[in-house]
Amino acid sequence: MTPASTAGTLPLWTWALPVLAAIFLAARLTGVLDMEGIGITVLAAALLGGAVFAAVHHAEVVALRVGEPFGSLVLAASVTVIEVALIVSIMLSAPDGGATVARDTVFAAIMIVLNGIIGLCLLLGGVRHFEQAFKIQGTGAGLAVIGTLATLALILPNYTRSVPGPIYSDAQLIFVGIVSLSLYCLFLFVQTVRHRDFFLDVADPGTVHAKPSGPMTLVSVALLLVALVSVVLLAKTLSPVIEQSVAKAGLPAAFVGVVIASVVLLPEGLSAVRAARANRLQTSLNLSLGSAMATIGLTIPTVAAVSLVLGKPLALGLQPEHIVLLVLTLFISTLSLATGRTTVLQGGVHMVIFAAFMTIAAVP
């Protein structure tokens, strides 16, 4: 959070970008602008990125107002809305129905969060503070939910027999969607009500951020909604461009999922890294694990509903090499976060796995 925002004012870009995105969309929808021409496409992409950053900034303002662990939930929910918008837009616009875009994006988000973001947090936090502490009750609960949801959503479809894998039957898809949402909601109950203290920082960061004022928080809520709506509509406009750009670069079609997950998770990743460097590792882990959990617990039910209602194909089962990376990630994450203290070594191990994931994604 920037000093200006905590002092009671919003930086210019945090309200200007959502407003500009809304103006651009209004001109687009009224026919004043069309998407022909590289200049308009670049402008739309820049506004999309700016709206994403603005949305996360305003979510951070609201998060400071409501406090932890509720603040992490605001960020996770905002990021998930953006991610689902991008996925559904591509599903609706792709000629083949975008059968694998949800799988690729969810898997990429898990790998980016558990290896890229957490690895960078542990590495940079360890460099600055040598050892950092957190509560294993909260992180252990988060990893248990992520492991269960990831296995049900991304691995099990390869081994069911009602229909040929990697596709669930309608009944199986309904079941997975329901249990994913139910387990995520149960975790939220534990995090915010029953065992809230498991998710509070154990270390005093040495600085206390002033809470934003009530009027400033209301302004941020309004701008957050404007930014999220802008992201949803811009994503729908740019989804064909994303697919075409990946194809022209000679990358596999599955790399679209990496692009979507990277765009969505970058701002929140920066928030997690800042918290780790400020010796608030618990907040970093809350943000990271919450994002991974929301990615599965909210995205899978949504895309399942879209698939069932609109008759769109939905392939969820991972390829064998991706299953290996997912299992390795869950195993190493369990070891890294099992003691309540971390060093640069754990961060380095996660970064190596992240590098392996990016290599396999670009060169299968």
C-alpha positions as CSV (number, residue, x, y, z in Angstrom):
1,M,0.0,0.0,0.0
2,T,1.4,3.4,-0.9
3,P,1.9,6.0,1.7
4,A,-0.6,8.3,0.0
5,S,-3.3,5.8,0.1
6,T,-2.8,5.1,3.8
7,A,-2.7,8.8,4.6
8,G,-6.2,9.3,3.2
9,T,-5.8,10.2,-0.5
10,L,-5.9,8.0,-3.6
11,P,-3.1,8.3,-6.1
12,L,-4.2,9.8,-9.4
13,W,-3.7,6.6,-11.5
14,T,-5.9,4.5,-9.2
15,W,-9.0,6.4,-10.2
16,A,-7.9,7.7,-13.6
17,L,-7.3,4.3,-15.1
18,P,-10.7,2.8,-14.2
19,V,-12.4,5.9,-15.5
20,L,-10.4,5.9,-18.8
21,A,-11.2,2.2,-19.2
22,A,-14.9,2.9,-18.7
23,I,-14.8,5.7,-21.3
24,F,-13.0,3.5,-23.8
25,L,-15.6,0.8,-23.3
26,A,-18.5,3.3,-23.7
27,A,-17.0,4.5,-27.0
28,R,-16.5,0.9,-28.1
29,L,-20.1,-0.2,-27.3
30,T,-21.6,2.9,-28.9
31,G,-19.7,2.3,-32.1
32,V,-17.4,5.3,-31.8
33,L,-14.4,3.0,-31.7
34,D,-13.8,-0.4,-33.2
35,M,-11.1,-3.0,-32.5
36,E,-9.6,-2.7,-36.0
37,G,-6.0,-1.4,-35.9
38,I,-3.0,-2.1,-33.8
39,G,-3.2,1.2,-32.0
40,I,-6.7,0.5,-30.6
41,T,-5.7,-3.0,-29.6
42,V,-2.6,-1.8,-27.7
43,L,-4.6,0.9,-26.0
44,A,-7.2,-1.7,-24.9
45,A,-4.5,-4.0,-23.6
46,A,-2.9,-1.1,-21.7
47,L,-6.2,-0.2,-20.1
48,L,-6.8,-3.8,-19.2
49,G,-3.5,-4.0,-17.4
50,G,-4.1,-0.7,-15.7
51,A,-7.6,-1.7,-14.6
52,V,-6.3,-4.9,-13.1
53,F,-3.7,-3.0,-11.1
54,A,-6.2,-0.4,-10.1
55,A,-8.7,-3.1,-9.0
56,V,-6.1,-4.7,-6.8
57,H,-5.0,-1.4,-5.3
58,H,-8.6,-0.5,-4.3
59,A,-9.1,-4.0,-2.9
60,E,-6.0,-3.4,-0.8
61,V,-7.6,-0.1,0.5
62,V,-10.7,-2.1,1.5
63,A,-8.5,-4.8,2.9
64,L,-6.7,-2.3,5.2
65,R,-10.0,-1.1,6.4
66,V,-11.5,-4.5,7.3
67,G,-8.2,-6.0,8.6
68,E,-6.8,-9.5,8.4
69,P,-7.8,-12.1,7.5
70,F,-10.8,-10.5,5.8
71,G,-8.5,-8.3,3.7
72,S,-6.9,-11.2,2.0
73,L,-10.4,-12.5,1.1
74,V,-11.2,-9.2,-0.6
75,L,-8.1,-9.4,-2.7
76,A,-8.6,-13.1,-3.6
77,A,-12.2,-12.5,-4.6
78,S,-11.3,-9.5,-6.8
79,V,-8.6,-11.5,-8.5
80,T,-10.8,-14.5,-9.1
81,V,-13.5,-12.3,-10.6
82,I,-11.0,-11.1,-13.1
83,E,-9.7,-14.6,-13.8
84,V,-13.1,-16.1,-14.4
85,A,-14.0,-13.2,-16.7
86,L,-11.0,-13.9,-18.9
87,I,-11.6,-17.7,-18.9
88,V,-15.3,-17.4,-19.8
89,S,-14.6,-14.8,-22.5
90,I,-12.3,-17.2,-24.2
91,M,-14.6,-20.1,-23.8
92,L,-17.4,-18.2,-25.4
93,S,-15.3,-16.7,-28.3
94,A,-13.0,-19.6,-29.2
95,P,-14.1,-21.6,-32.3
96,D,-13.5,-24.9,-30.5
97,G,-15.3,-23.8,-27.4
98,G,-12.1,-23.2,-25.4
99,A,-12.4,-26.7,-23.9
100,T,-9.0,-26.6,-22.2
101,V,-8.6,-22.9,-21.3
102,A,-10.0,-23.3,-17.8
103,R,-7.8,-26.3,-17.0
104,D,-4.7,-24.5,-18.4
105,T,-5.4,-21.3,-16.5
106,V,-6.2,-23.0,-13.2
107,F,-3.1,-25.1,-13.4
108,A,-1.0,-22.2,-14.3
109,A,-2.4,-20.1,-11.5
110,I,-1.6,-22.9,-9.0
111,M,2.0,-23.2,-10.2
112,I,2.5,-19.5,-10.3
113,V,1.2,-19.0,-6.8
114,L,2.7,-22.0,-5.0
115,N,6.1,-21.8,-6.8
116,G,6.5,-18.4,-8.3
117,I,4.9,-16.1,-5.8
118,I,5.5,-18.1,-2.6
119,G,9.0,-19.0,-3.8
120,L,9.9,-15.3,-4.4
121,C,8.4,-14.3,-1.0
122,L,10.4,-16.9,0.8
123,L,13.5,-16.0,-1.1
124,L,13.4,-12.2,-0.7
125,G,12.0,-12.4,2.8
126,G,14.8,-14.8,3.8
127,V,17.5,-12.6,2.2
128,R,16.3,-9.6,4.3
129,H,15.2,-11.3,7.6
130,F,17.2,-14.7,7.5
131,E,14.3,-16.6,9.1
132,Q,10.6,-15.8,9.0
133,A,7.8,-17.3,11.1
134,F,4.2,-18.1,10.4
135,K,1.4,-20.2,11.8
136,I,1.4,-23.8,10.5
137,Q,-2.3,-24.3,11.5
138,G,-3.4,-21.8,8.9
139,T,-1.0,-22.7,6.1
140,G,-1.5,-26.4,6.7
141,A,-5.3,-26.0,6.4
142,G,-4.9,-24.0,3.2
143,L,-2.6,-26.6,1.6
144,A,-4.9,-29.4,2.5
145,V,-7.8,-27.7,0.8
146,I,-5.7,-26.8,-2.3
147,G,-4.4,-30.4,-2.6
148,T,-7.8,-31.9,-2.4
149,L,-9.4,-29.5,-4.8
150,A,-6.5,-29.7,-7.3
151,T,-6.7,-33.5,-7.3
152,L,-10.5,-33.7,-7.8
153,A,-10.5,-31.0,-10.5
154,L,-7.3,-31.6,-12.4
155,I,-6.1,-35.2,-11.9
156,L,-9.2,-37.4,-11.3
157,P,-10.9,-36.6,-14.7
158,N,-8.1,-38.7,-16.4
159,Y,-9.2,-41.8,-14.5
160,T,-13.0,-41.8,-14.6
161,R,-14.7,-44.2,-16.9
162,S,-18.2,-42.8,-17.5
163,V,-16.9,-40.8,-20.4
164,P,-13.4,-40.9,-22.0
165,G,-10.9,-38.7,-20.1
166,P,-9.9,-35.9,-19.5
167,I,-13.6,-35.0,-19.4
168,Y,-16.1,-35.5,-16.5
169,S,-19.6,-36.6,-17.2
170,D,-22.4,-34.1,-16.4
171,A,-23.1,-35.7,-13.0
172,Q,-19.4,-35.8,-12.1
173,L,-18.9,-32.2,-13.1
174,I,-21.9,-31.1,-11.0
175,F,-20.4,-33.0,-8.0
176,V,-17.0,-31.5,-8.4
177,G,-18.4,-28.0,-8.8
178,I,-20.5,-28.4,-5.7
179,V,-17.8,-29.9,-3.5
180,S,-15.2,-27.3,-4.7
181,L,-17.5,-24.4,-3.7
182,S,-18.5,-26.1,-0.5
183,L,-15.0,-26.8,0.7
184,Y,-13.9,-23.3,-0.2
185,C,-16.8,-21.9,1.8
186,L,-15.9,-24.2,4.8
187,F,-12.4,-22.9,4.7
188,L,-13.7,-19.3,4.7
189,F,-15.7,-20.1,7.8
190,V,-12.6,-21.5,9.5
191,Q,-10.5,-18.6,8.4
192,T,-12.9,-15.8,9.4
193,V,-14.9,-17.2,12.3
194,R,-14.0,-20.4,14.0
195,H,-10.2,-20.2,13.9
196,R,-9.4,-16.7,12.8
197,D,-6.3,-16.5,15.0
198,F,-4.6,-19.2,12.9
199,F,-4.3,-16.7,10.0
200,L,-2.9,-13.6,11.9
201,D,0.8,-12.6,11.7
202,V,3.0,-14.0,14.4
203,A,5.7,-11.3,13.8
204,D,5.4,-7.6,14.5
205,P,6.4,-5.9,11.3
206,G,7.5,-2.8,13.2
207,T,5.1,-0.5,11.3
208,V,1.4,-0.1,11.6
209,H,-0.6,1.2,8.6
210,A,-3.3,3.7,9.4
211,K,-6.8,2.5,8.4
212,P,-8.3,4.4,5.4
213,S,-11.2,6.7,6.3
214,G,-14.8,5.6,5.8
215,P,-15.4,8.0,2.8
216,M,-12.1,6.9,1.2
217,T,-13.1,3.2,1.6
218,L,-16.5,3.9,0.0
219,V,-14.7,5.6,-3.0
220,S,-12.4,2.6,-3.3
221,V,-15.4,0.2,-3.3
222,A,-17.0,2.1,-6.1
223,L,-13.8,2.3,-8.1
224,L,-13.2,-1.4,-7.5
225,L,-16.5,-2.2,-9.0
226,V,-15.8,0.1,-12.0
227,A,-12.4,-1.5,-12.5
228,L,-13.7,-5.1,-12.3
229,V,-16.5,-4.4,-14.8
230,S,-14.0,-2.8,-17.1
231,V,-11.7,-5.8,-16.8
232,V,-14.5,-8.2,-17.6
233,L,-15.6,-6.3,-20.7
234,L,-12.1,-5.6,-21.9
235,A,-11.2,-9.2,-21.5
236,K,-14.1,-10.2,-23.7
237,T,-12.9,-7.7,-26.3
238,L,-9.3,-8.9,-26.2
239,S,-9.7,-12.6,-25.8
240,P,-9.3,-13.4,-29.5
241,V,-6.2,-11.2,-29.6
242,I,-4.6,-13.1,-26.7
243,E,-5.1,-16.4,-28.5
244,Q,-3.8,-15.1,-31.8
245,S,-0.7,-13.5,-30.2
246,V,0.2,-16.8,-28.5
247,A,-0.2,-18.7,-31.8
248,K,2.0,-16.2,-33.7
249,A,4.7,-16.5,-31.1
250,G,4.9,-20.2,-31.9
251,L,3.9,-21.1,-28.3
252,P,1.5,-24.0,-27.5
253,A,-2.2,-23.2,-27.2
254,A,-2.0,-24.1,-23.5
255,F,0.3,-21.1,-23.0
256,V,-2.8,-18.9,-23.2
257,G,-3.6,-20.1,-19.6
258,V,-0.1,-18.9,-18.5
259,V,-0.7,-15.5,-20.0
260,I,-4.1,-15.2,-18.3
261,A,-2.9,-16.3,-14.9
262,S,0.2,-14.1,-15.1
263,V,-1.9,-11.0,-15.9
264,V,-4.4,-11.7,-13.2
265,L,-1.9,-12.6,-10.4
266,L,0.9,-10.0,-11.0
267,P,-0.6,-7.2,-8.9
268,E,-1.5,-9.5,-6.0
269,G,1.9,-11.2,-6.3
270,L,3.5,-7.8,-5.8
271,S,1.4,-7.3,-2.7
272,A,2.5,-10.6,-1.3
273,V,6.2,-9.9,-2.0
274,R,5.9,-6.5,-0.3
275,A,4.4,-8.1,2.8
276,A,7.1,-10.7,2.9
277,R,9.9,-8.1,2.7
278,A,8.1,-6.2,5.6
279,N,8.4,-9.5,7.6
280,R,4.6,-10.2,7.4
281,L,5.0,-13.6,5.9
282,Q,1.7,-14.8,7.2
283,T,-0.1,-12.1,5.2
284,S,1.9,-13.2,2.1
285,L,0.9,-16.8,2.6
286,N,-2.7,-15.8,3.3
287,L,-2.8,-13.9,0.0
288,S,-1.0,-16.6,-2.0
289,L,-2.8,-19.6,-0.7
290,G,-6.1,-17.8,-0.7
291,S,-5.6,-16.9,-4.4
292,A,-4.8,-20.6,-5.3
293,M,-7.8,-21.8,-3.3
294,A,-10.2,-19.3,-4.8
295,T,-8.9,-20.1,-8.3
296,I,-10.1,-23.7,-7.9
297,G,-13.0,-23.2,-5.5
298,L,-14.6,-20.4,-7.4
299,T,-13.4,-20.8,-11.0
300,I,-14.2,-24.5,-11.4
301,P,-17.9,-24.2,-10.3
302,T,-18.3,-21.2,-12.6
303,V,-16.9,-22.7,-15.7
304,A,-18.7,-26.0,-14.9
305,A,-22.0,-24.1,-14.8
306,V,-21.1,-22.3,-18.1
307,S,-20.2,-25.7,-19.7
308,L,-23.5,-27.3,-18.5
309,V,-25.8,-24.5,-19.4
310,L,-24.3,-23.6,-22.8
311,G,-23.2,-27.0,-23.8
312,K,-19.5,-26.0,-24.0
313,P,-16.9,-28.8,-23.8
314,L,-14.8,-28.7,-20.7
315,A,-11.6,-30.8,-20.5
316,L,-10.1,-30.6,-17.0
317,G,-7.7,-33.5,-16.8
318,L,-4.0,-32.5,-16.9
319,Q,-1.3,-34.0,-19.2
320,P,1.1,-36.5,-17.5
321,E,4.0,-34.1,-17.3
322,H,1.8,-31.5,-15.7
323,I,0.5,-34.0,-13.2
324,V,4.2,-34.7,-12.2
325,L,4.8,-31.0,-11.7
326,L,1.6,-30.6,-9.7
327,V,2.3,-33.5,-7.4
328,L,5.9,-32.3,-6.9
329,T,4.6,-28.8,-6.1
330,L,2.1,-30.0,-3.5
331,F,4.8,-32.3,-1.9
332,I,7.5,-29.6,-1.7
333,S,4.9,-27.0,-0.4
334,T,4.0,-29.3,2.4
335,L,7.6,-29.7,3.4
336,S,8.5,-26.0,3.0
337,L,5.5,-24.9,5.2
338,A,5.6,-27.7,7.7
339,T,7.8,-26.1,10.4
340,G,6.5,-22.6,10.8
341,R,9.8,-21.1,9.8
342,T,11.4,-20.6,6.4
343,T,14.8,-19.6,4.9
344,V,16.1,-18.7,1.5
345,L,16.5,-22.4,0.8
346,Q,12.8,-23.1,0.6
347,G,12.4,-20.1,-1.7
348,G,15.1,-21.3,-4.0
349,V,13.6,-24.8,-4.3
350,H,10.2,-23.3,-5.3
351,M,11.8,-21.0,-7.8
352,V,13.5,-24.0,-9.5
353,I,10.1,-25.8,-9.8
354,F,8.6,-22.6,-11.2
355,A,11.4,-22.4,-13.8
356,A,10.7,-26.0,-14.8
357,F,7.0,-25.2,-15.2
358,M,7.6,-22.2,-17.4
359,T,10.1,-24.3,-19.5
360,I,7.6,-27.1,-20.0
361,A,4.8,-24.7,-20.7
362,A,6.8,-23.0,-23.5
363,V,8.5,-26.2,-24.8
364,P,6.3,-29.2,-24.0
